[in-house]
């Protein structure tokens, strides 16, 4: 089972969740992936799009030597997971999408670093993060200087600590932020402009689709949730789970509830 992080994240974001899952599913191998433009997957050829990120996973399949039977994706990674499920030649057994909208929300030409007051708080927050990262002058003398710079711009300490996972030490001991922010912005714009409803409304084979939403998150609109509920009524393999106490960071806000859902969703994968 592949685990896919969100925008500006790394594969390490889901290590604890994956480890807890395989501890109780010893027949399951969890593979944590750095999506293109993130972590160790910098400078990959091809366009910075959701479709190209899904193609990366298809190429990765051939290198694993094990059948990929499931995928979990959070946020940006959730849309990549859905696109991957659509593009595969054979159906997945389990697709888990964590707080990610299948909808096309904005035009691909709309700058991801700009957001109007009418857009969701999540879109506005992500735009603010990108603008703040662009405003910093790298390299910085220390990790703490990076965190302080983000906090001074109004970002929360948890968000600053999460972004600090991307820092790299330079030869002279300073800290650099190696991600190409133009590429990140293009990937995010592609997320907003890509429609992946086919993965939810037209599930293939006997595979199970689990869409998990944070009850306090605004990522999935009421229309999105109603559309998933309709798909669940029409297909036995489609399931909507709303975790009331969780925001967008479902794995941080409600790890136990998420773990229980993943145990149920992967019951057949370890056989």
N, C-alpha and C positions, 0 to 999 in steps of 0.2 A: 504494500500500500504506500503510495506516494503522499507526502505532506508538503503543501505549498503555502508559503507565507504571503503576507500582504505587501503593498508598495512600501519601499524604504525599509523593509524588514530583511531578515536573513533566515536561513534554515534553522538556526539555533532557537528561533522564537517558539518552535513547536517541539523541541527536544523533550521537555518534561512530559507533555501530553502523550507523545509517541512512546516514551519509555514506560509510562504508567499503563498504556494500552497493551504493549507486547508482554509486559510482566504477567498479564492475565490472559493473553492470547499468544502463548509460546510458539504456536505454529505459524504466526504471522510475522513477516519481516517488514519493518517500517523504514522507508527511505526518505530522508529529509533533503529537499532540493533547494538550491539557490536558483531562483528564476533569473532569466537574462537581465543584465544590468544591475545585478545585486550580488553581494557576497563574493564568491569565487567565480561567478559567471559573468565577468566583465569583458567587454570588447568582443562579444560574439558577433559573427556576421549576420546580416539579415535586418529586416525592419524592426523598429521598436514597437511591436503590436502584440495584442492578445493572441492573434492567430499564429504569429511567429513563435511566441512563447510556448504555445501548445505543440507546434512542430518540433521544438526542442525536446519536449517530453517524448514524442514519438521516436525521435532519434535515440534518446536515452534508453528507451525500452530495449532496443536491440543490443545495448551494451551490458544490461543488467544480468542476463543469464537466468533470470527468474520471471515467471509470468506476473504482470501487473494486473491485479484483480480489483484493486480499489484505489481511490484517490480522495484526499481531503484537501480543500482549498479554503483559505480565509481571505475575505475582502478581495483585493485584486487577484490573489491566487485562486479564489473561488470562481471567478469568471474564466481564468485560464483552465481550471479543472473542468468546467462545463464545456468549453471549447474543445478540450482534449477528448472528452467523452463523445462529443459529436464527431470528431475527426477520426477516431480509432476505427480500424477495420472490423474489430470484434467488440461486442458490448462489454462494459465494465460490470462486475458483480455489484459493486457499491460505489456510489458517488455521494460524497458528503460536502455540502456547500455551507460555509459558516459566514453568516452575515454579509452576503454579497448579492447584489441585485442582478438578475438576468437581463434587465431592461436596457435599452439604448436610451441614455439620459440626456446626452448633449451631442452637438455636432463635433465631428473629429477635429475640425479646425479651431474649436474654442480652446483658448489657452488654459491648461489645467492650473496654472499658477494664478489665474484671475477668477474670482467668483463674485457674483452679485449678492445683495442682501436677500434676494428672493430664493436663493438656493439653500439646500439643506445645511445644517450645522456641520455635518461631516465634510461636505465639499468645501465649505468655507475654512474649516480647520486645516484640511490638507493643503489648500492654497496658501494659507498663512505659514505652514511649515516650509513649503518650498520657497516662499519669499524670504523667510528668515534664513534658511540655509544659504541662499544666494547672497545675502547681505554680509555673511561672515567672511573674514579674510584668512584663508588657509595658507600654510599650516598654522595651527595654534600651539601655544607653548605646552598645553596639557589637556588631558581629558576633562578636568574640572573647569578649565577655561571655556571649553566647548559647551559644557552643561550650563555654566553661568551665563554665557552669551545667549543661549536659547531661552533660559528663564527670564533674562532681562527683556527679551522680546515678547514675553507674555505666554510662553509655552509652559506647560506643567512639568514638574520634575520627573514624573513617570515617563512622559513623552520624551524628555531630554535624555533620560537614561536609556530608553529604548533606541533612540537614534545614535547614541554613543557606541552602540554595539558595532556600528559600521566603521568606526575610526581605525586608522592604521598608523603605526609608529613609523616615523621617518628615521633615516640614518642618524640624524642629530638629536633624536629623542623627542621631537615634537609630534603633534598629531595632525593627520591629514584626513580628509573626507573623500574617499576615492571614487564615489559614485558620480557618474556623468548626469548632472541635473537636467540637461536638455533631454537626454534619453529617458530619464525618469518621468519628466513631464509628458513626453510623447507616449510612453506606456500608459500613463494615467489617462491621457486624452483618449487613447484607444479603448481603455476600460469603459469610459463613459459612452463611447460611440458604438460599442459592440453589443449585438443582441444574441443572447445564448439561450433563449427560451426553448429552443428545440430539445435541449438536454433535459428539461423539466416536463414539458408538455408532450413530448414524443419519445419517452424512454424506450430504449432498444432491448430486445430480448427479455430476460427475466430479471434484469438488474434492478437494484433498489436505489432510489434517489432520496436523500435526506437533506432537506433544506432547514438549517438551524438559524434562527433569528434572535438577536438580543431584544428583549422586551423594551429596553430603554434606548435602543438605537433607532436612528432615523434612516438608515441605509436602505432598508426595504420599505417602500411607501405602502399605505393602505391598499392601493390598487395592486401592487406587487403581491402582497399577502393574500388578497382575495383571488388573484390569478393562480397562485400556488395551491390554495385550498380547492379551487375548481379542478386543477390537474390531479390533486389527490383523490377527489371524488370519482374522477374518470379512470384513474389507473391505480391498481392495488399497490404497485411498487413505489409510488410517490408519497412522501411523508413531509409534513410541515411541523416543526418543533419550535415553539417560542419559549425562551427562558426568561421569565419576567424580570428577574433581578440583574440580568446582564445588559451591559451596553455593547458597543461595537467590539470591545476586546473580550469576547465571550470566554476565551480560555483563561483569562486573568480574573474576570469578575465572577465566574461560576464554574470553576474547574471540576468540581464533583458532579454537577449536573451534566456537564459536557461529557465527562468520562463515562457516566452511566449510559448516555445516548450512544456513544461510540462503541461501547461493549455490545449493546443491542444491534447496532448497525453492522458490526463485523462478525456476528455470531457464525456465519457460514464461511467466512474467509479463511479461517484457520484450519479448516478440514482438509 
